[in-house]
Amino acid sequence: MTQAATLERKRTRAAEPQPSSRPKDDAAMLKAAANLTRDLNVPKSAIYWADMLGSALLGYAALFAAMFVHPAWLAVGVGLVAILALYRAGSFIHELTHIKKGAVKGFRFTWNLIVGVPLLVPSFMYEGVHNQHHAKRYYGTVDDPEYLPLALMRPWTLPVFLIAAALAPIGMLIRFGILAPLSLLSPKLRSVVVGRYSGLQINPKFVRPKPEGEFARDWAWQEAAASVWAIALLAMVATGVVPLRDFLIFLGVCSGVMFLNQVRTLVAHLWENDGEPMSVTAQFLDSVNVPPPATLPAIWAPVGLRYHALHHLLPGLPYHALGEAHRRLCKELESGSPYHASSHRGLSPLVRRLAASTLTKRRISA
């Protein structure tokens, strides 16, 4: 299921764009970004493996501990550790969409085996969706699967946006445990499942095309594995093999992971575009960096996601190189460069800005 509210946008006359106010591309910034980071483009396999496996191991250890430890406050504390660790492990799905296939051998398969399938978020749900978000002609438009003009929408949109994410694990169980096997019997249902319920997207108007070629084969085995796991899990709960309490803890941790990711998504952009195409610089300025000295972004925006604006400039740069790239650009570019305008202080100011925007800016009605 999608991770956000199903909100139908209707552009009003008041929401018509003002072309003269849109930033044009800043040649100096784009040139510096390309030239200063040429040596940083190769992903380091050891970092990827150690980070992902370590996060997954800690996350699952904490998850199982939460099912057995007492008293309740200790179980909650351990559960929070599980959420943070599995959130970090799960965030590597973002890297899978950008690193070249085979650049870190076996990483995609292993991630799906130990993270994607068990948490019911196999990588096919993101690959092919996120890439379109980075296409210059699609970013911020109705064809962008990962964009809603939240700053221009009604205030109630924001809590619904977060609540939908918290309920996503239930939606994933329905999608893989019920809809996937039933769709094999009905071409019409299969078309709906593929088009509407096979993407980690926030734009309800986005419809996925049917997969083709090698990607179709990857999709098939990942979906089959996730369906088998979802059906087995539901069966084990129904027959008492897995206690209901343990199942609810698992769902609670998965919900926490989804909710935390949605909070991070809420501040990944400023969400101020009204649907018109944007220049690369305009896309960059609509995106967010939360660099040091802030320390909490390392927790709520892990695996390089704290440099989200820089990532939109250099989407192929591996996550472990973004910090160095940011330092180089800050040193090279003068204070008046638009690059510095993308840096923000932290989560709370960004949330306040977005909430205030829903109350004061021209609106796109829902």
JOHU-V565434 format. One record per backbone hydrogen bond with DSSP energy under -0.5 kcal/mol. NH is the residue of the N-H (numbers start at 1). CO is the residue of the C=O. Records with the same first field share a line. If there is no record, write none. Layout:
NH->CO + CO
This chain:
3->201
7->5
8->6 + 366
9->7
10->365
15->12
16->13
19->17
21->18
22->19
27->25
30->26
31->27
32->28
33->29
34->30
35->31
36->32
37->34
38->35
40->37
41->38
43->41
45->43
47->44
48->44
49->45
50->46
51->47
52->48
53->49
54->50
55->51
56->52
57->53
58->54
59->55
60->56
61->57
62->58
63->59
64->60
65->61
66->62
67->63 + 64
68->64 + 65
69->65
74->71
75->71
76->72
77->73
78->74
79->75
80->76
81->77
82->78
83->79
84->80
85->81
86->82
87->83
88->84
89->85
90->86
91->87
92->89
93->90
94->91
95->91
96->92
97->93 + 94
98->95
99->95
103->100
105->102
107->104
110->106
111->107
112->108
113->109
114->110
115->111
116->111
117->112
119->115
120->117
121->116
125->122
126->123
127->123
129->126
130->126
132->129
133->129 + 130
134->130 + 131
135->132
138->135
139->135
141->138
144->141
145->143
147->144
150->148
151->271
152->149
153->150
157->154
158->155
159->155
160->156
161->157
162->158
163->159
164->160
165->161
166->162
167->163
168->165
170->167
171->167
172->168
173->169
174->170
175->171
176->172
177->173
178->174
179->174
180->175
182->178
183->179
184->180 + 181
185->182
186->183
190->186
191->187
192->188
193->189
194->190
195->191
196->192
197->192 + 193
200->125
201->199
202->145
203->145
204->202
206->203
208->195
215->212
216->212
217->213
218->214
219->215
220->216
221->217
222->218
223->219
224->220
225->221
226->222
227->223
228->224
229->225
230->226
231->227
232->228
233->229
234->230
235->231
236->232
237->233
238->234
239->235
240->237
241->236
242->236
243->241
247->243
248->244
249->245
250->246
251->247
252->248
253->249
254->250
255->251
256->252
257->253
258->254
259->255
260->256
261->257
262->258
263->259
264->260
265->261
266->262
267->263 + 264
268->265
269->265
270->286
271->286
278->136
283->279
284->280
285->281
286->282
287->284
288->268
289->342
290->306
294->291
298->295
299->296
300->296
301->297
302->299
305->302
306->301
307->304
308->288 + 305
309->288
311->307
312->308
313->309 + 310
314->310
317->314
318->40
321->318
322->318 + 319
325->321
326->322
327->323
328->324
329->325
330->326
331->327
332->328
333->329
337->334
340->337
341->338
342->339
343->340
344->289
350->346
351->347
352->348
353->349
354->350
355->351
356->352
357->353
358->354
359->355 + 356
360->356
361->357
364->152
365->10 + 363
